[in-house]
Amino acid sequence: MAESFAVKLEERCYLPDPRCRANARVPDYAREYSEFVRDPEAFWDRIAQELEWYGPWERVREWNYPYAKWFVSAKLNITTNCLDRHVAGPRRDKPAIIWRGEEGEERTYTYGELHREVMRFANGLRSLGVEKGDRVCIYMPLVPELVVAMLACARIGAVHSVVFGGFGADALAMRINDADAKILITADVGYRRGKTIPLREIAKEAVSQTPSIERVVVLRREEPAVEIDPALEVDYASLTAKAAPDCPAEVMDAEDPLFILYTSGSTGAPKGIVHTCGGYAVGTYYTTKCVFDVREDDVYWCTADPGWITGHSYVVYGPLAVGTTVVITEGTPDYPDPGAYWRLVEDLGVTIFYTAPTAIRMFMRYGDEWPAKYDLSTLRVLGSVGEPLNPEAFEWYYHRIGGGQCPIVDTWWQTETGMHMVTTMIGEPMKPGFAGKPIPGAVVDVVDKSGNPVPPGTGGFLVIREPWPSMMRTVHGNDERYCKYWNTIPGCYTAGDLAVKDEDGYIMIIGRADDLIIVAGHNIGTAEVESALVSHEAVAEAAVIGKPDPLKGNVIKAFVTLRVGVSPSDDLTEDLAHHVKKSLGPVAVPAEIEYMDRLPKTRSGKIMRRVLKARELGMDPGDISTLEE
Ligand code: WTA
């Protein structure tokens, strides 16, 4: 790990409209935070009371470093919180999900309808032999059935593992095998920019490498419907149609696993991050309600795909637990034109909008005229997540989308944290470039290697000091990898990000400290891309770095040495790109491939990516005493 370093801080600051502070769910951040610090257990106890439980907790938390339990011995099912309790009250006919397809087609599910769909599909899964604790893999496009599938698993206590529909067959197979999933749920196709993505074909290829999969449920969208293979596949619609309409929720212990979600690791294999039922429900409920300040008549749109944690926590579980109306779309921001998102905001009267900096920078590039064509005056709160929101993008978002009226919550968190950890709560002064302060409920700091806080203006490692309800409980099948998060810096959870604080305690995220590359908000591990490249017959060795990019934050650059007898060519470059795409999916394809005679290595044979990166950026490579020659 690097030593601390000095950082120049921006000095801009926006004072919010005092009205938005007075009306906010958390009207006084400092007071709420000190209430949390005074008694963390009482703080979370109060929040948990707002949810529905089958049985009470004996203790709010049990902290056995580095393992935590929350709401010890309490019983619940997250879906009764997301569905039943709304249906029993005045939200039965309130839209829960409004979906829009690429060509403008629309489907709405009220809470009552979503509840019924979930129960039917849950019974369908049961009829396939799925039981509490079984793993179910979901590989679907962004359609309402994806949300139904996740909730149906949760309903019967099956552990879902959603794999983003942009991943390739090998990436999917690796995740299915790691989780030992019994059932795969997919669709014939996804639609993207007027083209179809053959999800079922990719799934078939993956399943040929996954002995644990017993059945594949296929949602058929194309007409005429594709024929399915009765030995392996089950039709989604007939499974649901045949199923009984009523499905009582499985009583889950607060510490039973709810889902596994894979994130890139700094070594080859992705990590299956495990989240549990109780703490995750409480953490996502609280942050959705308070960070976004959700009101009864809000129309809430988080643009993330449920294939990522943002979609789990802030498309599905948090917003439905709060009982808001959630917008989802299969469409992309600039198809059929760059006004697509703003048209949707206008048409549906979106009030809360949560997206990624990479999308904001793309909109900036298309120009102000696109948002200007639409009525965006319903917007009330803007959010950002996934990578640093640079000050220029902040300014543009604030003025062009928010009309200078909407607070921006730049939320820092991770797959591992499950919920927001750092942001600027509504009503607090906003500083472009800074995510903000720890949310009430989180103890976040910037420290040196030994865990000592660094002074303002000095960069260091972003850490979390105390356990929090929605923290990951382990890495699936690999406790050792879990423990590494907590024993790298003494006494702290190490997030793997570099950050800096200012005099007021505002935190600016600088970027990753490890071998992860964040491309357009997606986490990509260097090792995964390297091993995909090396699996090509022409490649001897590969090293991958992240290269700063004005639009995507980072792009992947690969350095490749070829096997004897193979020479570089444009055809080969194209072939390598295709090879990575097929194996890992389009998100992991290098933007640039450079051929080299040899890669810089340490004397012990480790590739020095840092040297390649420094050379690429024209920077000093730092200590190269271990370099081979
Ligand atoms: C980065 C996404 C700066 C960070 C929720 C983190 C951010 C990684 C922000 C986790 C933000 C996320 N500002 N960087 N507001 N939010 N990151 O697991 O490097 O997909 O460690 O979770 O994204 O990515 P993940």
Boltz pocket constraint, residues with backbone or C-beta under 6 A from the ligand:
constraints:
  - pocket:
      binder: B
      contacts: [[A, 263], [A, 308], [A, 309], [A, 310], [A, 384], [A, 385], [A, 386], [A, 387], [A, 388], [A, 389], [A, 410], [A, 411], [A, 412], [A, 413], [A, 414], [A, 415], [A, 416], [A, 422], [A, 435], [A, 495], [A, 496], [A, 497], [A, 509], [A, 511], [A, 512], [A, 518], [A, 521], [A, 522], [A, 523]]
      max_distance: 6.0
